[in-house]
């Protein structure tokens, strides 16, 4: 049986945020009183390699299990 995912758009996230870091996921979960391992994945809506040199923030999609 597969859990249903819930999607959220986070606006104005610093482009320096590492979406592949499990430490960063745990920190977001802890700071927002979420359960451990509730974030399934994070990804920027616009791929980071397409960002301009002076771009500081971007929007991302988060998926949660709970």
mmCIF file as Biopython writes it, N, C-alpha, C and O atoms, coordinates in Angstrom:
data_model
#
loop_
_atom_site.group_PDB
_atom_site.id
_atom_site.type_symbol
_atom_site.label_atom_id
_atom_site.label_alt_id
_atom_site.label_comp_id
_atom_site.label_asym_id
_atom_site.label_entity_id
_atom_site.label_seq_id
_atom_site.pdbx_PDB_ins_code
_atom_site.Cartn_x
_atom_site.Cartn_y
_atom_site.Cartn_z
_atom_site.occupancy
_atom_site.B_iso_or_equiv
_atom_site.auth_seq_id
_atom_site.auth_asym_id
_atom_site.pdbx_PDB_model_num
ATOM 1   N N  . UNK A ? 1  ? 0.840  -1.170 0.000   1.0 0.0 1  A 1 
ATOM 2   C CA . UNK A ? 1  ? 0.000  0.000  0.000   1.0 0.0 1  A 1 
ATOM 3   C C  . UNK A ? 1  ? 0.887  1.234  0.000   1.0 0.0 1  A 1 
ATOM 4   O O  . UNK A ? 1  ? 1.900  1.272  0.697   1.0 0.0 1  A 1 
ATOM 5   N N  . UNK A ? 2  ? 0.521  2.220  -0.759  1.0 0.0 2  A 1 
ATOM 6   C CA . UNK A ? 2  ? 1.331  3.416  -0.910  1.0 0.0 2  A 1 
ATOM 7   C C  . UNK A ? 2  ? 0.680  4.592  -0.197  1.0 0.0 2  A 1 
ATOM 8   O O  . UNK A ? 2  ? -0.534 4.779  -0.276  1.0 0.0 2  A 1 
ATOM 9   N N  . UNK A ? 3  ? 1.493  5.386  0.502   1.0 0.0 3  A 1 
ATOM 10  C CA . UNK A ? 3  ? 0.978  6.595  1.156   1.0 0.0 3  A 1 
ATOM 11  C C  . UNK A ? 3  ? 0.682  7.671  0.130   1.0 0.0 3  A 1 
ATOM 12  O O  . UNK A ? 3  ? 1.380  7.801  -0.876  1.0 0.0 3  A 1 
ATOM 13  N N  . UNK A ? 4  ? -0.354 8.434  0.394   1.0 0.0 4  A 1 
ATOM 14  C CA . UNK A ? 4  ? -0.680 9.569  -0.467  1.0 0.0 4  A 1 
ATOM 15  C C  . UNK A ? 4  ? 0.237  10.732 -0.107  1.0 0.0 4  A 1 
ATOM 16  O O  . UNK A ? 4  ? 0.474  11.002 1.071   1.0 0.0 4  A 1 
ATOM 17  N N  . UNK A ? 5  ? 0.748  11.413 -1.115  1.0 0.0 5  A 1 
ATOM 18  C CA . UNK A ? 5  ? 1.622  12.559 -0.889  1.0 0.0 5  A 1 
ATOM 19  C C  . UNK A ? 5  ? 0.818  13.844 -0.945  1.0 0.0 5  A 1 
ATOM 20  O O  . UNK A ? 5  ? -0.152 13.957 -1.696  1.0 0.0 5  A 1 
ATOM 21  N N  . UNK A ? 6  ? 1.232  14.806 -0.144  1.0 0.0 6  A 1 
ATOM 22  C CA . UNK A ? 6  ? 0.622  16.132 -0.119  1.0 0.0 6  A 1 
ATOM 23  C C  . UNK A ? 6  ? 1.677  17.117 -0.605  1.0 0.0 6  A 1 
ATOM 24  O O  . UNK A ? 6  ? 2.810  17.110 -0.124  1.0 0.0 6  A 1 
ATOM 25  N N  . UNK A ? 7  ? 1.303  17.958 -1.554  1.0 0.0 7  A 1 
ATOM 26  C CA . UNK A ? 7  ? 2.249  18.878 -2.179  1.0 0.0 7  A 1 
ATOM 27  C C  . UNK A ? 7  ? 2.017  20.301 -1.702  1.0 0.0 7  A 1 
ATOM 28  O O  . UNK A ? 7  ? 0.881  20.740 -1.523  1.0 0.0 7  A 1 
ATOM 29  N N  . UNK A ? 8  ? 3.129  21.017 -1.498  1.0 0.0 8  A 1 
ATOM 30  C CA . UNK A ? 8  ? 3.098  22.408 -1.060  1.0 0.0 8  A 1 
ATOM 31  C C  . UNK A ? 8  ? 4.119  23.169 -1.890  1.0 0.0 8  A 1 
ATOM 32  O O  . UNK A ? 8  ? 5.189  22.648 -2.204  1.0 0.0 8  A 1 
ATOM 33  N N  . UNK A ? 9  ? 3.784  24.399 -2.243  1.0 0.0 9  A 1 
ATOM 34  C CA . UNK A ? 9  ? 4.741  25.270 -2.933  1.0 0.0 9  A 1 
ATOM 35  C C  . UNK A ? 9  ? 5.299  26.247 -1.912  1.0 0.0 9  A 1 
ATOM 36  O O  . UNK A ? 9  ? 4.552  26.961 -1.242  1.0 0.0 9  A 1 
ATOM 37  N N  . UNK A ? 10 ? 6.611  26.270 -1.804  1.0 0.0 10 A 1 
ATOM 38  C CA . UNK A ? 10 ? 7.303  27.213 -0.923  1.0 0.0 10 A 1 
ATOM 39  C C  . UNK A ? 10 ? 7.882  28.314 -1.799  1.0 0.0 10 A 1 
ATOM 40  O O  . UNK A ? 10 ? 8.627  28.045 -2.742  1.0 0.0 10 A 1 
ATOM 41  N N  . UNK A ? 11 ? 7.535  29.545 -1.482  1.0 0.0 11 A 1 
ATOM 42  C CA . UNK A ? 11 ? 8.005  30.674 -2.286  1.0 0.0 11 A 1 
ATOM 43  C C  . UNK A ? 11 ? 9.229  31.311 -1.651  1.0 0.0 11 A 1 
ATOM 44  O O  . UNK A ? 11 ? 9.393  31.309 -0.431  1.0 0.0 11 A 1 
ATOM 45  N N  . UNK A ? 12 ? 10.071 31.847 -2.492  1.0 0.0 12 A 1 
ATOM 46  C CA . UNK A ? 12 ? 11.240 32.642 -2.093  1.0 0.0 12 A 1 
ATOM 47  C C  . UNK A ? 12 ? 12.214 31.872 -1.192  1.0 0.0 12 A 1 
ATOM 48  O O  . UNK A ? 12 ? 12.645 32.373 -0.154  1.0 0.0 12 A 1 
ATOM 49  N N  . UNK A ? 13 ? 12.545 30.666 -1.604  1.0 0.0 13 A 1 
ATOM 50  C CA . UNK A ? 13 ? 13.540 29.854 -0.898  1.0 0.0 13 A 1 
ATOM 51  C C  . UNK A ? 13 ? 14.908 30.238 -1.446  1.0 0.0 13 A 1 
ATOM 52  O O  . UNK A ? 13 ? 15.059 30.342 -2.664  1.0 0.0 13 A 1 
ATOM 53  N N  . UNK A ? 14 ? 15.911 30.453 -0.597  1.0 0.0 14 A 1 
ATOM 54  C CA . UNK A ? 14 ? 17.243 30.788 -1.097  1.0 0.0 14 A 1 
ATOM 55  C C  . UNK A ? 14 ? 17.767 29.694 -2.037  1.0 0.0 14 A 1 
ATOM 56  O O  . UNK A ? 14 ? 17.624 28.504 -1.756  1.0 0.0 14 A 1 
ATOM 57  N N  . UNK A ? 15 ? 18.363 30.102 -3.136  1.0 0.0 15 A 1 
ATOM 58  C CA . UNK A ? 15 ? 18.881 29.132 -4.102  1.0 0.0 15 A 1 
ATOM 59  C C  . UNK A ? 15 ? 20.079 28.367 -3.550  1.0 0.0 15 A 1 
ATOM 60  O O  . UNK A ? 15 ? 20.525 27.395 -4.159  1.0 0.0 15 A 1 
ATOM 61  N N  . UNK A ? 16 ? 20.599 28.790 -2.414  1.0 0.0 16 A 1 
ATOM 62  C CA . UNK A ? 16 ? 21.712 28.072 -1.791  1.0 0.0 16 A 1 
ATOM 63  C C  . UNK A ? 16 ? 21.231 26.857 -1.007  1.0 0.0 16 A 1 
ATOM 64  O O  . UNK A ? 16 ? 22.055 26.068 -0.545  1.0 0.0 16 A 1 
ATOM 65  N N  . UNK A ? 17 ? 19.922 26.684 -0.844  1.0 0.0 17 A 1 
ATOM 66  C CA . UNK A ? 17 ? 19.386 25.539 -0.110  1.0 0.0 17 A 1 
ATOM 67  C C  . UNK A ? 17 ? 19.676 24.260 -0.890  1.0 0.0 17 A 1 
ATOM 68  O O  . UNK A ? 17 ? 19.368 24.173 -2.079  1.0 0.0 17 A 1 
ATOM 69  N N  . UNK A ? 18 ? 20.256 23.284 -0.235  1.0 0.0 18 A 1 
ATOM 70  C CA . UNK A ? 18 ? 20.631 22.020 -0.868  1.0 0.0 18 A 1 
ATOM 71  C C  . UNK A ? 18 ? 19.466 21.041 -0.764  1.0 0.0 18 A 1 
ATOM 72  O O  . UNK A ? 18 ? 19.214 20.498 0.312   1.0 0.0 18 A 1 
ATOM 73  N N  . UNK A ? 19 ? 18.761 20.809 -1.855  1.0 0.0 19 A 1 
ATOM 74  C CA . UNK A ? 19 ? 17.584 19.943 -1.839  1.0 0.0 19 A 1 
ATOM 75  C C  . UNK A ? 19 ? 17.942 18.471 -1.672  1.0 0.0 19 A 1 
ATOM 76  O O  . UNK A ? 19 ? 17.072 17.669 -1.334  1.0 0.0 19 A 1 
ATOM 77  N N  . UNK A ? 20 ? 19.176 18.101 -1.897  1.0 0.0 20 A 1 
ATOM 78  C CA . UNK A ? 20 ? 19.583 16.706 -1.783  1.0 0.0 20 A 1 
ATOM 79  C C  . UNK A ? 20 ? 20.120 16.324 -0.416  1.0 0.0 20 A 1 
ATOM 80  O O  . UNK A ? 20 ? 20.475 15.166 -0.201  1.0 0.0 20 A 1 
ATOM 81  N N  . UNK A ? 21 ? 20.187 17.253 0.498   1.0 0.0 21 A 1 
ATOM 82  C CA . UNK A ? 21 ? 20.786 17.007 1.808   1.0 0.0 21 A 1 
ATOM 83  C C  . UNK A ? 21 ? 19.749 16.482 2.798   1.0 0.0 21 A 1 
ATOM 84  O O  . UNK A ? 21 ? 18.738 17.140 3.046   1.0 0.0 21 A 1 
ATOM 85  N N  . UNK A ? 22 ? 19.996 15.305 3.362   1.0 0.0 22 A 1 
ATOM 86  C CA . UNK A ? 22 ? 19.077 14.759 4.367   1.0 0.0 22 A 1 
ATOM 87  C C  . UNK A ? 22 ? 19.141 15.584 5.651   1.0 0.0 22 A 1 
ATOM 88  O O  . UNK A ? 22 ? 18.155 15.671 6.383   1.0 0.0 22 A 1 
ATOM 89  N N  . UNK A ? 23 ? 20.305 16.193 5.930   1.0 0.0 23 A 1 
ATOM 90  C CA . UNK A ? 23 ? 20.425 17.074 7.097   1.0 0.0 23 A 1 
ATOM 91  C C  . UNK A ? 23 ? 19.510 18.289 6.933   1.0 0.0 23 A 1 
ATOM 92  O O  . UNK A ? 23 ? 18.854 18.700 7.891   1.0 0.0 23 A 1 
ATOM 93  N N  . UNK A ? 24 ? 19.457 18.866 5.736   1.0 0.0 24 A 1 
ATOM 94  C CA . UNK A ? 24 ? 18.596 20.022 5.481   1.0 0.0 24 A 1 
ATOM 95  C C  . UNK A ? 24 ? 17.121 19.644 5.621   1.0 0.0 24 A 1 
ATOM 96  O O  . UNK A ? 24 ? 16.332 20.419 6.161   1.0 0.0 24 A 1 
ATOM 97  N N  . UNK A ? 25 ? 16.746 18.459 5.138   1.0 0.0 25 A 1 
ATOM 98  C CA . UNK A ? 25 ? 15.358 17.991 5.288   1.0 0.0 25 A 1 
ATOM 99  C C  . UNK A ? 25 ? 15.012 17.859 6.764   1.0 0.0 25 A 1 
ATOM 100 O O  . UNK A ? 25 ? 13.946 18.299 7.195   1.0 0.0 25 A 1 
ATOM 101 N N  . UNK A ? 26 ? 15.913 17.251 7.549   1.0 0.0 26 A 1 
ATOM 102 C CA . UNK A ? 26 ? 15.669 17.063 8.982   1.0 0.0 26 A 1 
ATOM 103 C C  . UNK A ? 26 ? 15.542 18.400 9.703   1.0 0.0 26 A 1 
ATOM 104 O O  . UNK A ? 26 ? 14.729 18.543 10.617  1.0 0.0 26 A 1 
ATOM 105 N N  . UNK A ? 27 ? 16.339 19.371 9.294   1.0 0.0 27 A 1 
ATOM 106 C CA . UNK A ? 27 ? 16.282 20.691 9.920   1.0 0.0 27 A 1 
ATOM 107 C C  . UNK A ? 27 ? 14.942 21.375 9.627   1.0 0.0 27 A 1 
ATOM 108 O O  . UNK A ? 27 ? 14.354 21.986 10.520  1.0 0.0 27 A 1 
ATOM 109 N N  . UNK A ? 28 ? 14.459 21.278 8.396   1.0 0.0 28 A 1 
ATOM 110 C CA . UNK A ? 28 ? 13.157 21.857 8.038   1.0 0.0 28 A 1 
ATOM 111 C C  . UNK A ? 28 ? 12.052 21.167 8.833   1.0 0.0 28 A 1 
ATOM 112 O O  . UNK A ? 28 ? 11.150 21.830 9.345   1.0 0.0 28 A 1 
ATOM 113 N N  . UNK A ? 29 ? 12.117 19.846 8.939   1.0 0.0 29 A 1 
ATOM 114 C CA . UNK A ? 29 ? 11.110 19.106 9.704   1.0 0.0 29 A 1 
ATOM 115 C C  . UNK A ? 29 ? 11.127 19.516 11.170  1.0 0.0 29 A 1 
ATOM 116 O O  . UNK A ? 29 ? 10.070 19.714 11.769  1.0 0.0 29 A 1 
ATOM 117 N N  . UNK A ? 30 ? 12.303 19.645 11.748  1.0 0.0 30 A 1 
ATOM 118 C CA . UNK A ? 30 ? 12.433 20.011 13.151  1.0 0.0 30 A 1 
ATOM 119 C C  . UNK A ? 30 ? 11.952 21.441 13.408  1.0 0.0 30 A 1 
ATOM 120 O O  . UNK A ? 30 ? 11.231 21.683 14.376  1.0 0.0 30 A 1 
ATOM 121 N N  . UNK A ? 31 ? 12.341 22.380 12.559  1.0 0.0 31 A 1 
ATOM 122 C CA . UNK A ? 31 ? 11.959 23.783 12.736  1.0 0.0 31 A 1 
ATOM 123 C C  . UNK A ? 31 ? 10.461 24.012 12.561  1.0 0.0 31 A 1 
ATOM 124 O O  . UNK A ? 31 ? 9.923  24.995 13.069  1.0 0.0 31 A 1 
ATOM 125 N N  . UNK A ? 32 ? 9.791  23.123 11.855  1.0 0.0 32 A 1 
ATOM 126 C CA . UNK A ? 32 ? 8.363  23.286 11.585  1.0 0.0 32 A 1 
ATOM 127 C C  . UNK A ? 32 ? 7.506  22.257 12.316  1.0 0.0 32 A 1 
ATOM 128 O O  . UNK A ? 32 ? 6.354  22.028 11.947  1.0 0.0 32 A 1 
ATOM 129 N N  . UNK A ? 33 ? 8.062  21.644 13.342  1.0 0.0 33 A 1 
ATOM 130 C CA . UNK A ? 33 ? 7.390  20.631 14.175  1.0 0.0 33 A 1 
ATOM 131 C C  . UNK A ? 33 ? 6.694  19.555 13.345  1.0 0.0 33 A 1 
ATOM 132 O O  . UNK A ? 33 ? 5.550  19.188 13.613  1.0 0.0 33 A 1 
ATOM 133 N N  . UNK A ? 34 ? 7.397  19.064 12.348  1.0 0.0 34 A 1 
ATOM 134 C CA . UNK A ? 34 ? 6.907  17.950 11.543  1.0 0.0 34 A 1 
ATOM 135 C C  . UNK A ? 34 ? 7.525  16.668 12.071  1.0 0.0 34 A 1 
ATOM 136 O O  . UNK A ? 34 ? 8.564  16.698 12.731  1.0 0.0 34 A 1 
ATOM 137 N N  . UNK A ? 35 ? 6.898  15.563 11.787  1.0 0.0 35 A 1 
ATOM 138 C CA . UNK A ? 35 ? 7.457  14.286 12.186  1.0 0.0 35 A 1 
ATOM 139 C C  . UNK A ? 35 ? 8.709  13.963 11.386  1.0 0.0 35 A 1 
ATOM 140 O O  . UNK A ? 35 ? 8.940  14.510 10.308  1.0 0.0 35 A 1 
ATOM 141 N N  . UNK A ? 36 ? 9.496  13.076 11.931  1.0 0.0 36 A 1 
ATOM 142 C CA . UNK A ? 36 ? 10.720 12.660 11.255  1.0 0.0 36 A 1 
ATOM 143 C C  . UNK A ? 36 ? 10.397 11.931 9.948   1.0 0.0 36 A 1 
ATOM 144 O O  . UNK A ? 36 ? 9.505  11.084 9.911   1.0 0.0 36 A 1 
ATOM 145 N N  . UNK A ? 37 ? 11.108 12.256 8.903   1.0 0.0 37 A 1 
ATOM 146 C CA . UNK A ? 37 ? 10.971 11.634 7.570   1.0 0.0 37 A 1 
ATOM 147 C C  . UNK A ? 37 ? 9.601  11.858 6.946   1.0 0.0 37 A 1 
ATOM 148 O O  . UNK A ? 37 ? 9.107  10.989 6.228   1.0 0.0 37 A 1 
ATOM 149 N N  . UNK A ? 38 ? 8.973  13.005 7.203   1.0 0.0 38 A 1 
ATOM 150 C CA . UNK A ? 38 ? 7.696  13.309 6.554   1.0 0.0 38 A 1 
ATOM 151 C C  . UNK A ? 38 ? 7.891  13.990 5.207   1.0 0.0 38 A 1 
ATOM 152 O O  . UNK A ? 38 ? 6.995  13.959 4.364   1.0 0.0 38 A 1 
ATOM 153 N N  . UNK A ? 39 ? 9.050  14.605 4.994   1.0 0.0 39 A 1 
ATOM 154 C CA . UNK A ? 39 ? 9.340  15.212 3.688   1.0 0.0 39 A 1 
ATOM 155 C C  . UNK A ? 39 ? 9.867  14.116 2.775   1.0 0.0 39 A 1 
ATOM 156 O O  . UNK A ? 39 ? 10.909 13.520 3.046   1.0 0.0 39 A 1 
ATOM 157 N N  . UNK A ? 40 ? 9.147  13.855 1.701   1.0 0.0 40 A 1 
ATOM 158 C CA . UNK A ? 40 ? 9.566  12.817 0.767   1.0 0.0 40 A 1 
ATOM 159 C C  . UNK A ? 40 ? 10.566 13.359 -0.254  1.0 0.0 40 A 1 
ATOM 160 O O  . UNK A ? 40 ? 11.584 12.725 -0.533  1.0 0.0 40 A 1 
ATOM 161 N N  . UNK A ? 41 ? 10.271 14.525 -0.803  1.0 0.0 41 A 1 
ATOM 162 C CA . UNK A ? 41 ? 11.239 15.145 -1.703  1.0 0.0 41 A 1 
ATOM 163 C C  . UNK A ? 41 ? 10.992 16.633 -1.809  1.0 0.0 41 A 1 
ATOM 164 O O  . UNK A ? 41 ? 9.905  17.135 -1.524  1.0 0.0 41 A 1 
ATOM 165 N N  . UNK A ? 42 ? 12.031 17.313 -2.225  1.0 0.0 42 A 1 
ATOM 166 C CA . UNK A ? 42 ? 11.995 18.750 -2.494  1.0 0.0 42 A 1 
ATOM 167 C C  . UNK A ? 42 ? 12.614 18.960 -3.865  1.0 0.0 42 A 1 
ATOM 168 O O  . UNK A ? 42 ? 13.581 18.288 -4.225  1.0 0.0 42 A 1 
ATOM 169 N N  . UNK A ? 43 ? 12.065 19.878 -4.619  1.0 0.0 43 A 1 
ATOM 170 C CA . UNK A ? 43 ? 12.715 20.237 -5.878  1.0 0.0 43 A 1 
ATOM 171 C C  . UNK A ? 43 ? 12.335 21.654 -6.251  1.0 0.0 43 A 1 
ATOM 172 O O  . UNK A ? 43 ? 11.216 22.108 -6.009  1.0 0.0 43 A 1 
ATOM 173 N N  . UNK A ? 44 ? 13.293 22.337 -6.845  1.0 0.0 44 A 1 
ATOM 174 C CA . UNK A ? 44 ? 13.018 23.685 -7.338  1.0 0.0 44 A 1 
ATOM 175 C C  . UNK A ? 44 ? 12.132 23.582 -8.565  1.0 0.0 44 A 1 
ATOM 176 O O  . UNK A ? 44 ? 12.290 22.669 -9.375  1.0 0.0 44 A 1 
ATOM 177 N N  . UNK A ? 45 ? 11.201 24.517 -8.704  1.0 0.0 45 A 1 
ATOM 178 C CA . UNK A ? 45 ? 10.322 24.527 -9.872  1.0 0.0 45 A 1 
ATOM 179 C C  . UNK A ? 45 ? 11.141 24.818 -11.118 1.0 0.0 45 A 1 
ATOM 180 O O  . UNK A ? 45 ? 10.959 24.178 -12.153 1.0 0.0 45 A 1 
ATOM 181 N N  . UNK A ? 46 ? 12.031 25.772 -11.018 1.0 0.0 46 A 1 
ATOM 182 C CA . UNK A ? 46 ? 12.950 26.094 -12.104 1.0 0.0 46 A 1 
ATOM 183 C C  . UNK A ? 46 ? 14.289 25.451 -11.760 1.0 0.0 46 A 1 
ATOM 184 O O  . UNK A ? 46 ? 14.835 25.728 -10.692 1.0 0.0 46 A 1 
ATOM 185 N N  . UNK A ? 47 ? 14.830 24.611 -12.618 1.0 0.0 47 A 1 
ATOM 186 C CA . UNK A ? 47 ? 16.093 23.947 -12.302 1.0 0.0 47 A 1 
ATOM 187 C C  . UNK A ? 47 ? 17.199 24.960 -11.981 1.0 0.0 47 A 1 
ATOM 188 O O  . UNK A ? 47 ? 17.308 25.988 -12.650 1.0 0.0 47 A 1 
ATOM 189 N N  . UNK A ? 48 ? 18.020 24.675 -10.961 1.0 0.0 48 A 1 
ATOM 190 C CA . UNK A ? 48 ? 19.059 25.624 -10.538 1.0 0.0 48 A 1 
ATOM 191 C C  . UNK A ? 48 ? 20.045 26.008 -11.646 1.0 0.0 48 A 1 
ATOM 192 O O  . UNK A ? 48 ? 20.567 27.123 -11.647 1.0 0.0 48 A 1 
ATOM 193 N N  . UNK A ? 49 ? 20.298 25.108 -12.575 1.0 0.0 49 A 1 
ATOM 194 C CA . UNK A ? 49 ? 21.253 25.445 -13.640 1.0 0.0 49 A 1 
ATOM 195 C C  . UNK A ? 49 ? 20.687 26.466 -14.632 1.0 0.0 49 A 1 
ATOM 196 O O  . UNK A ? 49 ? 21.433 27.012 -15.446 1.0 0.0 49 A 1 
ATOM 197 N N  . UNK A ? 50 ? 19.384 26.726 -14.572 1.0 0.0 50 A 1 
ATOM 198 C CA . UNK A ? 50 ? 18.767 27.733 -15.434 1.0 0.0 50 A 1 
ATOM 199 C C  . UNK A ? 50 ? 18.603 29.088 -14.746 1.0 0.0 50 A 1 
ATOM 200 O O  . UNK A ? 50 ? 18.131 30.044 -15.361 1.0 0.0 50 A 1 
ATOM 201 N N  . UNK A ? 51 ? 18.991 29.171 -13.482 1.0 0.0 51 A 1 
ATOM 202 C CA . UNK A ? 51 ? 18.894 30.435 -12.751 1.0 0.0 51 A 1 
ATOM 203 C C  . UNK A ? 51 ? 19.954 31.412 -13.240 1.0 0.0 51 A 1 
ATOM 204 O O  . UNK A ? 51 ? 21.015 31.007 -13.714 1.0 0.0 51 A 1 
ATOM 205 N N  . UNK A ? 52 ? 19.660 32.685 -13.123 1.0 0.0 52 A 1 
ATOM 206 C CA . UNK A ? 52 ? 20.627 33.702 -13.493 1.0 0.0 52 A 1 
ATOM 207 C C  . UNK A ? 52 ? 21.689 33.817 -12.397 1.0 0.0 52 A 1 
ATOM 208 O O  . UNK A ? 52 ? 21.483 33.352 -11.276 1.0 0.0 52 A 1 
ATOM 209 N N  . UNK A ? 53 ? 22.806 34.426 -12.719 1.0 0.0 53 A 1 
ATOM 210 C CA . UNK A ? 53 ? 23.906 34.546 -11.764 1.0 0.0 53 A 1 
ATOM 211 C C  . UNK A ? 53 ? 23.542 35.367 -10.531 1.0 0.0 53 A 1 
ATOM 212 O O  . UNK A ? 53 ? 24.037 35.095 -9.438  1.0 0.0 53 A 1 
ATOM 213 N N  . UNK A ? 54 ? 22.681 36.366 -10.699 1.0 0.0 54 A 1 
ATOM 214 C CA . UNK A ? 54 ? 22.336 37.229 -9.567  1.0 0.0 54 A 1 
ATOM 215 C C  . UNK A ? 54 ? 21.045 36.811 -8.862  1.0 0.0 54 A 1 
ATOM 216 O O  . UNK A ? 54 ? 20.567 37.529 -7.985  1.0 0.0 54 A 1 
ATOM 217 N N  . UNK A ? 55 ? 20.476 35.662 -9.232  1.0 0.0 55 A 1 
ATOM 218 C CA . UNK A ? 55 ? 19.241 35.201 -8.597  1.0 0.0 55 A 1 
ATOM 219 C C  . UNK A ? 55 ? 19.546 34.680 -7.198  1.0 0.0 55 A 1 
ATOM 220 O O  . UNK A ? 55 ? 20.462 33.879 -7.016  1.0 0.0 55 A 1 
ATOM 221 N N  . UNK A ? 56 ? 18.778 35.135 -6.212  1.0 0.0 56 A 1 
ATOM 222 C CA . UNK A ? 56 ? 19.003 34.761 -4.816  1.0 0.0 56 A 1 
ATOM 223 C C  . UNK A ? 56 ? 17.943 33.822 -4.255  1.0 0.0 56 A 1 
ATOM 224 O O  . UNK A ? 56 ? 18.227 33.055 -3.335  1.0 0.0 56 A 1 
ATOM 225 N N  . UNK A ? 57 ? 16.718 33.871 -4.797  1.0 0.0 57 A 1 
ATOM 226 C CA . UNK A ? 57 ? 15.618 33.044 -4.305  1.0 0.0 57 A 1 
ATOM 227 C C  . UNK A ? 57 ? 14.879 32.396 -5.472  1.0 0.0 57 A 1 
ATOM 228 O O  . UNK A ? 57 ? 14.937 32.870 -6.607  1.0 0.0 57 A 1 
ATOM 229 N N  . UNK A ? 58 ? 14.187 31.309 -5.169  1.0 0.0 58 A 1 
ATOM 230 C CA . UNK A ? 58 ? 13.380 30.598 -6.163  1.0 0.0 58 A 1 
ATOM 231 C C  . UNK A ? 58 ? 12.244 29.897 -5.429  1.0 0.0 58 A 1 
ATOM 232 O O  . UNK A ? 58 ? 12.222 29.847 -4.199  1.0 0.0 58 A 1 
ATOM 233 N N  . UNK A ? 59 ? 11.305 29.358 -6.193  1.0 0.0 59 A 1 
ATOM 234 C CA . UNK A ? 59 ? 10.179 28.631 -5.613  1.0 0.0 59 A 1 
ATOM 235 C C  . UNK A ? 59 ? 10.449 27.132 -5.723  1.0 0.0 59 A 1 
ATOM 236 O O  . UNK A ? 59 ? 11.082 26.674 -6.674  1.0 0.0 59 A 1 
ATOM 237 N N  . UNK A ? 60 ? 9.964  26.377 -4.740  1.0 0.0 60 A 1 
ATOM 238 C CA . UNK A ? 60 ? 10.164 24.936 -4.783  1.0 0.0 60 A 1 
ATOM 239 C C  . UNK A ? 60 ? 8.896  24.193 -4.424  1.0 0.0 60 A 1 
ATOM 240 O O  . UNK A ? 60 ? 7.982  24.750 -3.816  1.0 0.0 60 A 1 
ATOM 241 N N  . UNK A ? 61 ? 8.850  22.926 -4.807  1.0 0.0 61 A 1 
ATOM 242 C CA . UNK A ? 61 ? 7.737  22.037 -4.488  1.0 0.0 61 A 1 
ATOM 243 C C  . UNK A ? 61 ? 8.227  21.058 -3.422  1.0 0.0 61 A 1 
ATOM 244 O O  . UNK A ? 61 ? 9.294  20.457 -3.554  1.0 0.0 61 A 1 
ATOM 245 N N  . UNK A ? 62 ? 7.432  20.911 -2.370  1.0 0.0 62 A 1 
ATOM 246 C CA . UNK A ? 62 ? 7.725  19.957 -1.309  1.0 0.0 62 A 1 
ATOM 247 C C  . UNK A ? 62 ? 6.625  18.924 -1.310  1.0 0.0 62 A 1 
ATOM 248 O O  . UNK A ? 62 ? 5.464  19.253 -1.552  1.0 0.0 62 A 1 
ATOM 249 N N  . UNK A ? 63 ? 6.969  17.683 -1.045  1.0 0.0 63 A 1 
ATOM 250 C CA . UNK A ? 63 ? 5.945  16.661 -0.875  1.0 0.0 63 A 1 
ATOM 251 C C  . UNK A ? 63 ? 6.088  16.045 0.503   1.0 0.0 63 A 1 
ATOM 252 O O  . UNK A ? 63 ? 7.190  15.732 0.953   1.0 0.0 63 A 1 
ATOM 253 N N  . UNK A ? 64 ? 4.950  15.878 1.165   1.0 0.0 64 A 1 
ATOM 254 C CA . UNK A ? 64 ? 4.884  15.361 2.529   1.0 0.0 64 A 1 
ATOM 255 C C  . UNK A ? 64 ? 4.048  14.087 2.560   1.0 0.0 64 A 1 
ATOM 256 O O  . UNK A ? 64 ? 3.143  13.906 1.745   1.0 0.0 64 A 1 
ATOM 257 N N  . UNK A ? 65 ? 4.356  13.215 3.501   1.0 0.0 65 A 1 
ATOM 258 C CA . UNK A ? 65 ? 3.552  12.013 3.688   1.0 0.0 65 A 1 
ATOM 259 C C  . UNK A ? 65 ? 2.445  12.241 4.696   1.0 0.0 65 A 1 
ATOM 260 O O  . UNK A ? 65 ? 1.481  11.478 4.746   1.0 0.0 65 A 1 
ATOM 261 N N  . UNK A ? 66 ? 2.577  13.294 5.505   1.0 0.0 66 A 1 
ATOM 262 C CA . UNK A ? 66 ? 1.598  13.517 6.570   1.0 0.0 66 A 1 
ATOM 263 C C  . UNK A ? 66 ? 1.292  14.991 6.692   1.0 0.0 66 A 1 
ATOM 264 O O  . UNK A ? 66 ? 0.487  15.387 7.535   1.0 0.0 66 A 1 
#
